[in-house]
């Protein structure tokens, strides 16, 4: 349990991923004797990852793209784009 005050602070700061993961990570940190900076680093990395994913989803939605695609999926053989240009 992270405590009502800490949970309220994380909610007020809009740190949803930290708030969601904190109880489990605090337990793990205690049992595995993590240093404080290890716990903090893990929580910050989780928050950054969650925000990056959310930003990508929001931008993709705002752009109106029907399907998410990546360059790795691009079939160069079925395109008129020269390989040098693609690279």
HELIX and SHEET records of a PDB file:
HELIX    1   1 UNK A    4  UNK A   12  1                                   9    
HELIX    2   2 UNK A   16  UNK A   32  1                                  17    
HELIX    3   3 UNK A   36  UNK A   63  1                                  28    
HELIX    4   4 UNK A   71  UNK A   73  5                                   3    
HELIX    5   5 UNK A   76  UNK A   78  5                                   3    
HELIX    6   6 UNK A   83  UNK A   86  1                                   4    
END                                                                             
